[in-house]
Amino acid sequence: MSKTTDIPFFDGNVSFNAQHAALGAFFSFTCGHFGTRGGFGLQIGTPGNQDLFIGVKDGDRFSRSPLKVLPFFEGAATDEAARYDVEKKTADAARPMLQVHRRGEIRRQYGLATDRWTTPDFSFALYTPFFPLPEPTPAAGEALRLAILPAIIGELTIDNTAGAGPKTAIFAINFTDRGTRMLDDAGRVVGFALGRSMGVRAIPDPQSSARPLHFMRWTPESGVADPSTHLLGTCPGIGVTVPAGERYTLRLAIGAHLDGVVTTRLEGRYLYTREWPNLEAVLAAAAGRADVLVARARELDAELLASRLSPAQQFILAHAARSYHGSTQLLDVGGEPFWIVNEGEYVMINTLDLSVDQVFWELKHNPWVVRNLLENFVRHYSYVDQVKVPTPEAIERIRSQHVASADVHNTPRTLGTAVPLELFELRDGGISFCHDMGSFNQFSPFGNSSYELSDLVGCFSYMTAEQLCNWILMATCYVAKTGDVDWARRQRHVIDACHRSLQNRCTTGQGEYVGSPGLDSGRCRSGSEITTYDSLDHSLAQTRNNLYMAVKVWASWYGLYRLHEHLGDRAMSERAEVGAAQAARSVTTQLRPDGWIPAVFEPGNPGQQSRILPAIEGLVYVLYCCGCEHRVHRDDWHLNADHASLIAALRTHAATLLGDEQQRNNFADGGLRLSSTSDNSWMSKIALAQHVARRLLRLDEDPQIRERLERADRAHVAWQTEPQGKSGSAYWACSDQIVNGVAAGSKYYPRIVTSVLWMEE
Amino acid sequence: MSKTTDIPFFDGNVSFNAQHAALGAFFSFTCGHFGTRGGFGLQIGTPGNQDLFIGVKDGDRFSRSPLKVLPFFEGAATDEAARYDVEKKTADAARPMLQVHRRGEIRRQYGLATDRWTTPDFSFALYTPFFPLPEPTPAAGEALRLAILPAIIGELTIDNTAGAGPKTAIFAINFTDRGTRMLDDAGRVVGFALGRSMGVRAIPDPQSSARPLHFMRWTPESGVADPSTHLLGTCPGIGVTVPAGERYTLRLAIGAHLDGVVTTRLEGRYLYTREWPNLEAVLAAAAGRADVLVARARELDAELLASRLSPAQQFILAHAARSYHGSTQLLDVGGEPFWIVNEGEYVMINTLDLSVDQVFWELKHNPWVVRNLLENFVRHYSYVDQVKVPTPEAIERIRSQHVASADVHNTPRTLGTAVPLELFELRDGGISFCHDMGSFNQFSPFGNSSYELSDLVGCFSYMTAEQLCNWILMATCYVAKTGDVDWARRQRHVIDACHRSLQNRCTTGQGEYVGSPGLDSGRCRSGSEITTYDSLDHSLAQTRNNLYMAVKVWASWYGLYRLHEHLGDRAMSERAEVGAAQAARSVTTQLRPDGWIPAVFEPGNPGQQSRILPAIEGLVYVLYCCGCEHRVHRDDWHLNADHASLIAALRTHAATLLGDEQQRNNFADGGLRLSSTSDNSWMSKIALAQHVARRLLRLDEDPQIRERLERADRAHVAWQTEPQGKSGSAYWACSDQIVNGVAAGSKYYPRIVTSVLWMEE
């Protein structure tokens, strides 16, 4: 029997899904939201489609007592009645043999790697430990196996020490897809599977002589009570009858296995197939390592509990970690490891503007994957473009473009009319990187993303300048964290090309250098570049003359400066410093007397009215890199007047927004609004802004701001857990894009691991 | 441009699905039913889940003309209005750019291997040729490749010879599953795919200089009009702009490919993967062979048209052939070919009581697969049982069992209370065969089916005696058709074991031999054996004392007689003749003075009231085997008094049923009722009975019976085509189990190829 950890009971709405996931397998076992399906999801970017039945009945398996289960199945109407009635759904009469625990009977502990539900009858936990991921060389051995094992551990605990008779506990899954089978192996294994790809194996309690049993029918209550397994059944299960006087811990290895090539163009297999040939081997490996896996989960739980993070912050990080892991995919492409994070529900492969945000998590846990990403972007998903220098007529037309951007949630918007490509002169641009590498396991044609299109001035246009910054910033962080200067040396030609490319974009085209990108990529054709905030509002839509981009460009110059210094290239580092100073000045000169900086610098642009927190996002890279060197307070860049002024201006800006009497950057619930003019907010980006505000700008030294930030944290937890139903964020297991407190897009999303920065000392 | 074949236009309801399938790939491209989804279905046993858009618009691809398409997508409300309006389904306004052809505008030609829809604007055909399947040896070469190519050919024909401007035709699929991609291959190929498993490639018209185009967005009408392909789209398509004055035939290779092991326990790969490594290779192979494939389809069409079958009969056979092909799966298991027919929507692997019915089709087209089936059943799915000899108390209890079987469609019924196993004495039974080999690609434990369970007296009980007969009858037919006596010699030990097993069952247990199985298998434990008619009614439920089984046992003895004769074993063949004579007498003695034989011989059993057409089913094997030897009218068995009397008695029985004034064996629409006491009827079994009635018993020499049989044929067509909606048989592309004219079970079913017997001379 496992000792209960001291994770406190979650005090919010316990009906929310979590992606209980292994690393690199693009596999989650999602459950927790009441009344909907979940379970195994492989390569789908959504919760699974299975009804889960986890519970206990009095007596042995054949007893006529009802089975009382957790409400993890479709139609489990937990609030209305204790008894579940499917009359409306099937031709059957009520199911008196199946009862469901009411909400009030279920308590939940949600740690970094343990998720446990406790009812009066039993407790059920899912352990999702993660380990440092070594580079997958033959020498990596057991450390690699622990890290990439595509399995998690379940644990059903029945305390029958005070019982007068036996109790029978079950864990059963009713599959919608067909192909159920039992894992009999001549009686040596108790378990079940769906085809070759997903399965569950019982791990008996070594303290007890009671042996697990298995069953399969069309319902759990009929299956457990039937001595014969029907192979046509859809609902296999595992159970155990616990004698009176015993306490039994039934552990479950819950695993996945996909063999063969799973992607197109670049043909990748799951790297775990190097270690385990099939599902049975995965489940055996997990069963044999259950103690190690559970111990690691407790270690991770304890680490988070011991941090200085508030319960609300701990929740966000724990929730984010699971969704991140569920989106990861470690492939073997022709013998080389290929690291992928899929973009949540959109399942785009390695969206670069997510990669740059996830770099903090990855550098903490698995730094080599950042190098792998950087190199794969260079190799297959970089391109060299031209930039568009507008003719006077084009300038005139652009000036008269009408930016119209109401809050339309996640719908692509037109911010203005396109200006024909013929009205521009094309000049050398330089290297940049694709938005992503494809989607849903389909690698896009090399040099192209699945997302970007020409001839648009809104969503789905190119993000050329920002993706260039993203590669530079990831490389900067990688070298800062790992000290891998050798890598920088091997990438010198790319770093230099990035420098030239950034320089070619940060100009008006009339010979003047400017702080932010002044020219759009020729790839846009008649359209214009956008930022990663593609569906927020006008304040963060256009790349040109944008506050957010100016600070990000400043940070990129800072990164190039650092990289050139590492490479001993004084001439280039000086030029980078000049670029940074220009960027800094382009921002500081915009500071308004009332203490904030407009989102878009162009006069007349409605972005002039927008107050944006992402203004300070770019500072995170400086903070991070200096933090890596333990010199956050004495970095020479702070001493340079331009940069000190920039940081001071942004501190003033952030203090104004966070201390605003009208709370224009807060929602009614206290949650943070990225743009004062939008109801759209993204949790991952809020976490970055919060981190900068607290750790670099020290704004939480102001008690009012500190209290507001803490209230915001609590609101952000409610965003993830309160909205119920299949469209609500509680179903969608960590969502990024929230409109007025409800998930509106970017669901089932990995990026919220930006919150790992909160753990930085 | 293809010459239109002379398949007449179908004069019934043209809104019905067909499984456009390749052989051995467990793949169908299903469409034809209006307003529902279809398209690719791989290994699922149901229609696919894609919206198909096939149609034409005036002008080039960018024109503002509406696209007018076939109604092969969800919500295509063809009868209400020409314009399709999705307002109720999505938040969008109407889709004025998408219109749908009304029912009256669509004519359909449904041949054996061509399915063509003709509208005023265009015609669209799907060719599903099939070839003799050689044994898959390396020497099989191109003949094997043609037979197992997992692809079909589509053909979109636009006659713009009289047009004033261009027209643009498209073929697009909106996928529900994600993972769409374009097959660009540097511009040499126009096509699209979903992941690695299914795709479509354009085959340009060699007569024209117009080149096919491709597109992808979220709808076909936006996709075709957009010059940029969005890789995040769900709706890829192929199109062509046909200049005024031209007629264009755009052919499409529509193919599937699943790599790697697809089954469990026995680990099988698709045999086609020996020939083609991936989807692209399959599509290239199909494109290169399009002319051959289309020519073969026309040859098959012509063969059926030239037969003496009525249009209704031709429809049934054409419909059946497609569903059969869609259920077939040719695997490579460890280097050996493994033939599978999946059981329609139930997807049981090689259900033996289907195999025996499909033997006539398979022996005509691909005889070696029957041998493959027989051997695989012996090797992994045979067992040796004991039989249950009832004690006097058991006899008493069985006698008082109350048989209660109302028509409850496909719901398992209890025909009486079980009698405990302790009340029986167990004696040697012998060899028999499992009902099936597993389900949904999961092979069941060797020696066990996925279907059969102990302790039941209704559906899901064992079919031991009948499956024994089935193996014997398949072996008999195989040897009769192929003359492969060598095979029989190698199987002599199995044939002899079958003989002993049949003998051990056809006894009362008191030393008396009886004509039908008198003892149930010990595998039933407290239950009793059932027949393949598991969900019809009491008339065909129990094995003991059953008219249908008695005739089938008679046929099995006849088969054993023939096999023993082939083996030169005179002693055994004489014993088989004795068994046959006993079986024959057990039937003839039951003939009632009013000219029919009760379904169940036990006095007091409600089956006494049932008049069943399957009484004559067993005769089909004698007819078939004699037919193979061209001696149907002079077989010596006809001269033996017992057998001549049996055939005469059954002729009287069938004549009574088919000529019945009250038409108790007809439905109101004239369709045939297998049991006079059931509303449940199975098309595959009707076809067998019709064949025996017409070809052996010559009952259609009676004009009234002939007219009734023809009326029945027409009703049977309506059964398959009239019931609309997702639960109707028109959606389910050939269903077997029909209740009052509506498919109630056994949908998407392969077995209706019993109708191939109608082609026998």
Interface residues (C-beta under 8 A of the other chain):
Chain A: I44 G45 R178 G179 T180 R181 D184 A193 G195 R196 S228 H230 L231 L232 D259 G260 V261 V262 T264 R265 Y346 V347 M348 G438 S439 F440 N441 Q442 S444 P445 N448 S449 S450 Y451 L453 S454 D455 F460
Chain B: I44 G45 R178 G179 T180 R181 D184 A193 G195 R196 S228 H230 L231 L232 D259 G260 V261 V262 T264 Y346 V347 M348 G438 S439 F440 N441 Q442 S444 P445 N448 S449 S450 Y451 L453 S454 D455 F460
